[in-house]
Amino acid sequence: MDFQANKDLIFQNVAQIVEKENRPKDSVNIIAVTKYVDCETAKKLVATGIKHIGENRVDKFLEKYHALKEENLTWHLIGSLQRRKVKDVINYVDYFHALDSVKLAQEINKRADHVINCFLQVNISKEESKHGFLVEELDSVLLELAALENICLVGLMTMAPFEATHQELDQIFSEARQLQINLQAKQLKNMPFSDLSMGMSRDYPEAIANGSTYVRIGTAFFK
């Protein structure tokens, strides 16, 4: 497995899409999702120049964090988080990508010793199997979240169905982008909504074309 070649190819592909879409050169952050590999493999990937690491489970996040804490990395918790595990992990997290309930936000606010950058998870596709707020819930949800001083809503996160066509991907991601623009325009306290977390190995080109600023790529690094 040639980690450097895989990393270079992914970064080149992203750069080409960014250029094609006339977006600023450094407007997309690539998160290497290491949930399927061990710490030694993750270290080899980091050695290629990776700066953002993503994990979706608390135990694996903590394992990688402590193994790689000497590296200058930005840490992303990208999976669902149970309230009972918030206290174990939240103060190691730079970005949390799956804020999907008010109760979870309240627990994070209680346990955090600093402001936590969070992406509000929205279920644009309305899949029953997916977590996240429905768009029509957001007005009331934001009123409740506004009182939480340790929560900063930096943006939105959404995921498309695995079997989505190119046209469906474009529709879902463009709806998320428009929602982000609308929320950003409100200029709410602690809610800049400046970013979009969407796009994985299979659909990051469509996500970047629709304004994603963070893409979560796993399998493509480890072919």
N, C-alpha and C positions, 0 to 999 in steps of 0.2 A: 504494500500500500504506500503510495507516494503522497504523503500529506502536503508537501510543499506544492506539488503540481496541482493537486485538487484545490488547495487554497487559492493559488494564483488564478486558476481557471474561473472559480466562483467570483473572485474579486474583479476579474476582467469582464466577466459577463455582466455583473452589476454595473460596473463603470460604463459599459457600452449602452445599457438600457437608460441609465441616467443621462448620458449625453444625447441619446436619441430623443428623449422626452424634454430636452432643453432645461433640465434641472441643474442646480448648483452641484459642483463636483463632489463635495463631501456631504451631500444631503441625505444619504442612506447609510445607516449603521448596520453592519452584518453581525448578527449574534450566532456564534457557533454553539449549537445545541448538542451537549455531550452526554445525554441521558443513556445512550446505548453502549458507552465505552467506559473503561476503568480509568483510574487516575493517571496511570502511566501513559496511556494512549492520549488522554487529554493534555498531558504535559508536552507530548510530542507535537500535538496540533498547535498549542500555544507558542511553541518554539518557531513556528512558521510566521509569526507576526500577528496572531489573533489577539484582539483587545477586549472583546465582549464574549462572555460565557453565559449560556443559559441552561438551566435545569428545571425539570417539572415536578420533582419530588423532593420533599424536605430532607430526607435522609441522604439522598445522593447529592443534593446541593451542599449540605454541610461537609460531606466527605470530600468533595472536590474543592470547596472553599479552603478547608484547612490544609489540603495537600498543595494548593497553589497560591496560598496567601502571600508568598514572597514576590509573586509576579504583580505587575501593575495592571490589574484587570478590572473591568466593570462587570458586576454580577447581576444577572437577571433571573428572577424566579418567574417562570412562565406558565406553570401549571396551577390547577385548582389548589386552594389552601384551606385546610380545615381549621376552624377557629381554635381548637385545642392545641394546634401546633404553631400558632402565630408566635408565641413567646420564645420558641426555640430558634427561630430563624430570622425574624423580621429585621433585626438590627444589623444583620450581615448583608442585607439586600440593598442594591443600588436602585433597581427598578423592579416593581412587581406588576406583572402583565395581566393578571386575572382577577381584578376586583369585581366580584359578581354579586355582592349582596351588601346591604346597609349594615347588617350585624357583623359581617366580616370587617368592614371598614371601621366600625366602632371598636372592635377588638384590636385591630392594628393601631388605631389611635391611642388606645389604652396602654399597649405594650411597647410602643416605639419610643426610643430615647432621642430621636431626631425626626425631621420631616421626611416621610417616605414618598418617593416618586411612584405614582400608581397610574396604570392604564385602566380605564373603565371598560370592562368587557361588555360588548353589545352583541346581541344575537340578531344580526341583520337578516340572516337567512330564515330565522324562526324555526330552526330544527329543534325538535323536542329533545334530542340527545345532547344538545349543546347548552352549556352554561351561559350566563350573561343576561343583562337587562334588555327588555324590549324597548324599542325607540319610544313608544308611547308612555313608558314609565318614567322617562328621564327627568321631566320637569319636577315631579314630586321627589324623586331620588336625590336630585342635586340640592334641593332645599334641606334635606336631612344631612347630606354630606357637608354642607357649608359650615356646619358647627364644629367640624373636626379639624383642630389646628395642626395635627401631625400627618395629615393627608394632603398631598398635592396631586391634583389630577392633571398629569402632563399630557394626556391624550386618550385615544380610544384604541381598543384592541378588538379585532374580530377574526373569525375563521370561516372559511368557505367549506361547503360539503366536499368530501373527498372525490366524489364522482362528478363534480361541477364541470360544465363545458367552459370553453374560453369565453363565450358570451355571458354565461351565468356568473363567472368570476368577475368579469368586467362590471356587471351590474351591481353585484354585492359590494365590491371594493369602491366603486364610484359612489354608492349610497353612503358608505362609511365616511368617505372623504367629504361629501357634502354636509353630513351631520357634524363632522369635526369643524368645518368652516363655520357653520352656524353657531356652534357652542363657543368657539374661540371669539367670535364677534360679540358675545355677551359680556366678555371681560369680567368674569366672576372671580371673586377672591379665592386664591389658592387653586384656581382651575384654569390654567393657561390654555389647555387643550391644543398645544403646539405640535403634537406628534401623533403619528399613526403607527401602530404595531400590527402589521398584517403581511402575510406572505411567508410560505415555507418552501422547502426544496422543490415541490411540484408546481407551485403557483406564484413564486416571487416575481417573475417578469410582469404579470398582470397587476400585482400589488404595487410595484414600483411605478408602473405607468399611471396608477391612480393615486399617487402621492404618499405611499408608505415611507416612513422614515426609519423604521426598524424592521428588518426581515429576520426570521428565525429559521436558520438552515442547519439541518442535522445530517441526514443520510448522504447528501451530496459531498460532504467532507470525507466520508469513510467508505467510498466505493472501492 
